[in-house]
Amino acid sequence: EILLLTEEKVAELMKEGEQRFLQYLYLVDIPEKNFLALTTDPEFLPKMSELILKREAYKIYLRSRYS
């Protein structure tokens, strides 16, 4: 369910413009190479949403482990 909600939010961000979406990816800390690899993928939204969720979960893990 959270994956679907993330997909919706990613789609909304993309509608706001490419620059806004790229700023969000920078904020979430998604590497440019990962983003570029997905740009031609027909499953862009689900894969990008999964990548965002994994990155956020990893940041939470690191904070809990090292703070």
ABEGO torsion letter per residue (X at the ends): XAAAAAAAAAAAAAAAEAAAAAAAAAAAGBBAAAAAAAAABAAAAAAAAAAAAAAAAAAAAAAAAAX
